[in-house]
Amino acid sequence: MHNMEQTLLLTPNKFDIHNIQFKKEEVLNSELEKHELRTKLVSAMKLGNNHRQKVRIQFLNAANEILEIKAKVWSVTEKYVILKNSIMIPIASIKNVDYI
């Protein structure tokens, strides 16, 4: 059994997205939290594209483990965050975004 607070740090060049099963249910419950997350993601995209600024994205996999990746956000769609090397993380599985 895995600890909910266990965090693994993954980097884009070692990140095998095809082996990750993302959490299907929404990680954030309130509409305010979801709105704040989307605002942070759009800001992260602007920082990444204009200033090459990386962010720390924490998300949950299907086993409820918290995974973390440091990367530049290239694009934000309605359902996904797109990173370098076409890495796509479902927004529903994202727990937090921090600027670094």
DRENLUM-752342 format. One record per residue: x, y, z of N, C-alpha, C in turn; residue in one letter. Coordinates in nm, 3 decimals, padded with zeros to 5 digits. Atoms other than C-alpha are relative to their C-alpha. Layout:
[atom [X,Y,Z],[X,Y,Z],[X,Y,Z],'A']
...
END
This chain:
[atom [00.084,-00.118,00.000],[00.000,00.000,00.000],[00.089,00.124,00.000],'M']
[atom [-00.081,-00.121,00.014],[00.135,00.340,-00.098],[-00.053,00.111,00.090],'H']
[atom [00.035,-00.114,-00.082],[00.139,00.645,00.124],[-00.050,00.113,-00.091],'N']
[atom [00.058,-00.109,00.079],[-00.079,00.929,-00.010],[00.098,00.117,-00.015],'M']
[atom [-00.091,-00.113,00.003],[00.198,01.179,00.070],[00.131,-00.032,-00.070],'E']
[atom [-00.122,00.035,00.072],[00.468,00.989,-00.122],[00.007,00.082,-00.129],'Q']
[atom [-00.017,-00.081,00.120],[00.605,01.216,-00.394],[00.121,-00.052,-00.076],'T']
[atom [-00.109,00.040,00.087],[00.818,01.101,-00.685],[00.032,00.117,-00.092],'L']
[atom [-00.039,-00.109,00.088],[01.016,01.359,-00.882],[00.036,-00.058,-00.136],'L']
[atom [-00.024,00.047,00.135],[01.005,01.296,-01.254],[00.047,00.117,-00.085],'L']
[atom [-00.049,-00.106,00.089],[01.192,01.494,-01.518],[-00.043,-00.032,-00.143],'T']
[atom [00.053,00.023,00.134],[01.072,01.541,-01.878],[00.082,-00.098,-00.085],'P']
[atom [-00.078,00.089,00.085],[01.365,01.357,-02.042],[-00.001,-00.144,00.050],'N']
[atom [00.008,00.136,-00.052],[01.316,01.052,-01.815],[-00.145,-00.044,00.017],'K']
[atom [00.142,00.018,-00.030],[00.939,01.075,-01.802],[-00.065,-00.083,-00.109],'F']
[atom [00.068,00.083,00.097],[00.763,00.788,-01.975],[-00.151,00.009,00.023],'D']
[atom [00.141,-00.032,-00.021],[00.410,00.922,-01.998],[-00.091,-00.119,-00.029],'I']
[atom [00.084,00.113,00.038],[00.280,00.601,-02.152],[-00.016,-00.102,00.112],'H']
[atom [00.010,00.093,-00.113],[00.342,00.409,-01.827],[-00.076,00.059,00.118],'N']
[atom [00.073,-00.065,-00.110],[00.153,00.658,-01.608],[-00.150,-00.017,-00.024],'I']
[atom [00.146,00.004,00.001],[-00.210,00.587,-01.532],[-00.045,00.118,00.086],'Q']
[atom [00.043,-00.119,-00.074],[-00.353,00.926,-01.433],[-00.130,-00.027,00.074],'F']
[atom [00.125,00.008,-00.075],[-00.624,00.962,-01.173],[-00.112,00.052,-00.090],'K']
[atom [00.110,-00.036,00.091],[-00.953,00.974,-01.363],[-00.095,00.102,00.063],'K']
[atom [00.091,-00.092,-00.068],[-01.160,01.159,-01.101],[00.070,00.135,00.019],'E']
[atom [-00.053,-00.135,-00.027],[-01.118,01.532,-01.045],[00.072,00.000,00.134],'E']
[atom [-00.078,-00.008,-00.123],[-00.847,01.593,-00.785],[-00.050,00.114,00.087],'V']
[atom [00.049,-00.115,-00.075],[-00.978,01.935,-00.685],[-00.153,-00.004,00.003],'L']
[atom [00.145,00.011,-00.017],[-01.332,01.957,-00.550],[-00.076,00.128,-00.032],'N']
[atom [00.078,-00.123,00.013],[-01.438,02.319,-00.546],[00.026,00.070,-00.134],'S']
[atom [-00.015,-00.077,00.123],[-01.497,02.539,-00.849],[00.106,00.109,00.017],'E']
[atom [-00.101,-00.103,-00.026],[-01.279,02.807,-00.685],[00.140,-00.058,-00.017],'L']
[atom [-00.132,00.064,00.014],[-00.982,02.565,-00.660],[00.031,-00.029,-00.148],'E']
[atom [-00.019,00.031,00.142],[-01.031,02.459,-01.023],[00.030,00.128,-00.079],'K']
[atom [-00.024,-00.128,00.067],[-01.047,02.823,-01.137],[00.141,00.052,00.031],'H']
[atom [-00.134,-00.046,-00.039],[-00.732,02.912,-00.939],[00.108,-00.083,-00.069],'E']
[atom [-00.096,00.086,00.068],[-00.551,02.611,-01.089],[00.013,00.041,-00.146],'L']
[atom [-00.003,-00.039,00.142],[-00.647,02.712,-01.444],[00.073,00.134,-00.016],'R']
[atom [-00.068,-00.129,00.004],[-00.529,03.070,-01.374],[00.151,-00.019,00.014],'T']
[atom [-00.142,00.028,-00.019],[-00.194,02.937,-01.247],[00.060,-00.066,-00.124],'K']
[atom [-00.050,00.070,00.119],[-00.159,02.710,-01.551],[00.020,00.096,-00.117],'L']
[atom [-00.013,-00.098,00.108],[-00.221,02.996,-01.796],[00.120,00.092,00.028],'V']
[atom [-00.117,-00.082,-00.036],[00.032,03.212,-01.607],[00.130,-00.077,-00.023],'S']
[atom [-00.117,00.085,00.020],[00.279,02.921,-01.613],[00.034,-00.013,-00.148],'A']
[atom [-00.021,00.008,00.144],[00.231,02.891,-01.990],[00.065,00.128,-00.051],'M']
[atom [-00.057,-00.129,00.042],[00.303,03.263,-02.038],[00.145,00.012,00.046],'K']
[atom [-00.137,-00.006,-00.053],[00.611,03.242,-01.813],[00.092,-00.094,-00.077],'L']
[atom [-00.081,00.098,00.073],[00.734,02.932,-01.996],[00.031,00.046,-00.140],'G']
[atom [-00.020,-00.042,00.139],[00.687,03.074,-02.343],[00.077,00.130,-00.012],'N']
[atom [-00.064,-00.131,00.010],[00.806,03.428,-02.274],[00.133,00.010,00.073],'N']
[atom [-00.119,-00.015,-00.084],[01.072,03.378,-02.007],[00.071,-00.132,00.030],'H']
[atom [-00.058,00.132,-00.020],[01.156,03.005,-02.022],[-00.002,-00.043,00.147],'R']
[atom [00.014,00.029,-00.143],[01.040,02.977,-01.660],[-00.066,-00.137,00.019],'Q']
[atom [00.058,00.130,-00.032],[00.977,02.628,-01.525],[-00.094,00.013,00.120],'K']
[atom [00.088,00.010,-00.116],[00.704,02.534,-01.278],[00.006,-00.143,00.052],'V']
[atom [00.010,00.132,-00.062],[00.654,02.242,-01.043],[-00.147,-00.040,-00.004],'R']
[atom [00.137,00.048,00.011],[00.339,02.045,-01.126],[-00.012,-00.129,00.079],'I']
[atom [00.028,00.121,-00.077],[00.205,01.793,-00.875],[-00.133,-00.057,-00.048],'Q']
[atom [00.121,00.064,00.047],[-00.049,01.542,-00.998],[-00.011,-00.139,00.061],'F']
[atom [00.024,00.132,-00.057],[-00.202,01.213,-00.887],[-00.014,-00.105,-00.109],'L']
[atom [00.019,00.111,00.091],[-00.179,00.880,-01.058],[-00.118,-00.084,00.050],'N']
[atom [00.116,00.082,-00.033],[-00.444,00.606,-01.046],[00.011,-00.064,00.138],'A']
[atom [-00.022,00.058,-00.133],[-00.288,00.466,-00.724],[-00.001,00.106,00.109],'A']
[atom [00.003,-00.113,-00.094],[-00.333,00.808,-00.554],[00.138,00.040,00.051],'N']
[atom [-00.134,-00.048,-00.034],[00.043,00.866,-00.546],[00.016,00.138,-00.061],'E']
[atom [-00.028,-00.135,00.052],[00.154,01.226,-00.585],[00.129,-00.007,-00.078],'I']
[atom [-00.118,-00.008,00.085],[00.394,01.264,-00.875],[00.027,00.147,-00.027],'L']
[atom [-00.037,-00.139,00.021],[00.584,01.583,-00.944],[00.095,00.011,-00.118],'E']
[atom [-00.088,-00.024,00.113],[00.748,01.719,-01.254],[00.032,00.149,-00.006],'I']
[atom [-00.042,-00.139,00.021],[00.947,02.038,-01.310],[00.019,00.019,-00.149],'K']
[atom [-00.006,-00.019,00.145],[00.899,02.168,-01.662],[-00.058,00.134,-00.039],'A']
[atom [00.064,-00.118,00.057],[00.799,02.456,-01.886],[-00.133,-00.041,-00.059],'K']
[atom [00.131,00.026,00.058],[00.431,02.465,-01.975],[-00.002,00.065,-00.138],'V']
[atom [00.004,-00.052,00.137],[00.403,02.501,-02.352],[-00.139,00.044,-00.040],'W']
[atom [00.137,-00.030,00.041],[00.026,02.499,-02.385],[-00.097,-00.052,00.105],'S']
[atom [00.108,00.043,-00.089],[-00.296,02.468,-02.187],[-00.125,-00.010,-00.086],'V']
[atom [00.124,00.019,00.073],[-00.605,02.319,-02.350],[-00.113,-00.011,00.101],'T']
[atom [00.113,00.013,-00.092],[-00.949,02.265,-02.203],[00.023,-00.114,00.101],'E']
[atom [-00.016,00.116,-00.087],[-00.845,01.926,-02.060],[00.143,-00.037,00.034],'K']
[atom [-00.138,00.043,-00.019],[-00.466,01.903,-02.078],[00.098,00.117,00.013],'Y']
[atom [-00.116,-00.086,-00.003],[-00.140,02.076,-01.992],[00.102,-00.070,-00.089],'V']
[atom [-00.096,00.059,00.091],[00.118,02.020,-02.265],[00.138,00.055,00.032],'I']
[atom [-00.137,-00.033,-00.034],[00.488,02.014,-02.178],[00.092,-00.037,-00.117],'L']
[atom [-00.101,00.037,00.098],[00.810,01.961,-02.373],[-00.015,-00.148,-00.036],'K']
[atom [00.005,00.139,00.048],[00.832,01.638,-02.578],[-00.142,-00.054,-00.007],'N']
[atom [00.142,00.037,00.013],[00.451,01.635,-02.617],[-00.053,-00.075,00.122],'S']
[atom [00.053,00.058,-00.123],[00.399,01.531,-02.256],[-00.132,00.068,00.031],'I']
[atom [00.134,-00.053,-00.029],[00.030,01.573,-02.178],[-00.047,-00.052,00.136],'M']
[atom [00.052,00.035,-00.132],[-00.104,01.580,-01.822],[-00.144,00.047,00.008],'I']
[atom [00.140,-00.042,-00.013],[-00.481,01.580,-01.769],[-00.014,00.101,00.115],'P']
[atom [00.018,-00.103,-00.102],[-00.578,01.896,-01.579],[-00.078,-00.055,00.120],'I']
[atom [00.079,00.058,-00.109],[-00.828,01.691,-01.374],[00.087,-00.071,00.103],'A']
[atom [-00.087,00.074,-00.092],[-00.537,01.496,-01.219],[00.100,00.090,00.073],'S']
[atom [-00.098,-00.091,-00.060],[-00.334,01.807,-01.121],[-00.048,00.049,00.136],'I']
[atom [00.029,-00.041,-00.137],[-00.321,01.885,-00.751],[00.048,00.142,00.027],'K']
[atom [-00.057,-00.132,-00.030],[-00.098,02.194,-00.751],[00.103,00.040,-00.105],'N']
[atom [-00.104,-00.057,00.086],[00.128,02.421,-00.956],[00.073,00.106,00.083],'V']
[atom [-00.082,-00.097,-00.072],[00.415,02.614,-00.797],[00.102,00.060,-00.095],'D']
[atom [-00.104,-00.066,00.078],[00.645,02.869,-00.956],[00.133,-00.023,00.068],'Y']
[atom [-00.134,00.024,-00.058],[01.016,02.796,-00.907],[00.100,00.099,-00.056],'I']
END
